[in-house]
Amino acid sequence: MLIMALFLTVGLSSSFATPSDDLNEIVKTSFRKDFKKAELIGYETGKQYTKVTFRMDEMVLFAFYAENGDLLAVTRNIRTTQLPIQLLLDMKKRFNGDYWITDLFEITSEGQNNYYVTVENESTKTTMRSSGANSWEIYEKTNKK
């Protein structure tokens, strides 16, 4: 489930759905309980989850819920300055030169924070995930065509 949420966040992090009345009532109730002061922006329903986009404390966040209302994960896009310093230093060591960041987000699930970053150059696209707050591991690497 968590990996599915990750892929959807990476792939859909810039799209916003419009709220309507057909949001699963169980998910809606859970969302209102979990995020009392949040402003619902939209949601997207998948086969095994619902992605809720909302604003809270001037941040846009994404919550992923199972059909039964269980909160699976919460994600937010972040800036490199919001990374733990050791992750930032490790990333800069690995990717110096002509690389640029195309996606960076924090995911919180089961009380743990992890980070995912996608860096690209003209020939490769690499997604890494944090393994703790000190280092990265390669999650996916592809060559561009």
Secondary structure, 3 states (H helix, E strand, C coil): CHHHHHHHHHHHCCCCCCCCCCCCHHHHHHHHHHCCCCEEEEEEECCCCEEEEEEECCEEEEEEECCCCCEEEEEEECCHHHCCHHHHHHHHHHCCCCCEEEEEEEEEECCEEEEEEEEECCCEEEEEEECCCCCEEEEEEEECC
